[in-house]
Amino acid sequence: MKLTPLLLLAFLITTTQIKARTWTHEETGRTIEADYGGTTGEGANLKVNLRISGRGTIPYLVSDLSKADQEWVKEQITKVGLMEASGGDGDAAQVLGKWKGYMANSSGEPDNPIELEFTEDLITAKRFSGEVMGTGTYRIRGSGESMRIDVEGKSGEYDGKDYEGIIGVEGKTLKWCSTNDQPSAKRPRDFQTDLQQNHFLMVLEREE
């Protein structure tokens, strides 16, 4: 039996546990799990980049995927277009949606719970009780698992304050390390809470 690229990819990751999306081959019904790494090409040559941590990226024809997968990819392309129109970069579409998690202490352990929602132009932060802490506009630059993010507070306790940080998405996990509003705080380089540097890490999981 001839192995399609999708089946070969499935073989490569059978012993690797990753947080990823499930993809389905339309003709055979076979499934794999891999991260979405954007698209290349267009029309009949449109390919989705299936990204596996530690294994690299394999481009795969979108037309060979299930109809549900094809629609999902089209949605991501639309989100990228909206993000670019608002001044952000393509990979910023990874953060769109609702996230639930915690602020980490300096040891990386959970401290205060927090919820975030990213739309195309706004971040809303909530406590687990549902109380809105505040909102802000944002801009994301770069790509991959360590993008730069700049936030301008628009309401609540963040109103009128600016925050610099780094942000990354791996599978269903989002990490965001940000400065507080101290003028002396510099953009962090690592995903770690550092009270002396005024750096604060948030770790969240995507809500389905």
Buried (B, 14 or more C-beta within 10 A) or exposed (E): EEEBBBBEBBEBBEEEEBEBBEBBBBEEEBEBBBBBBBBEEEEEEBBBBBBBBEBEEBBBBBEBBBEEBBEBBEEBBEBBEBBEEEEBBBBBBBBBBBBBBBBBBBEEEEBEBBBBBBEBBEBBBBEEEEEBBBBBBBBBEBBEBBBBBBBBBBBBEBEEBBBBBBBBBBBBBBBBBBBEBEEEBEBBEEBBBEEEBBBBBBBBBBEE
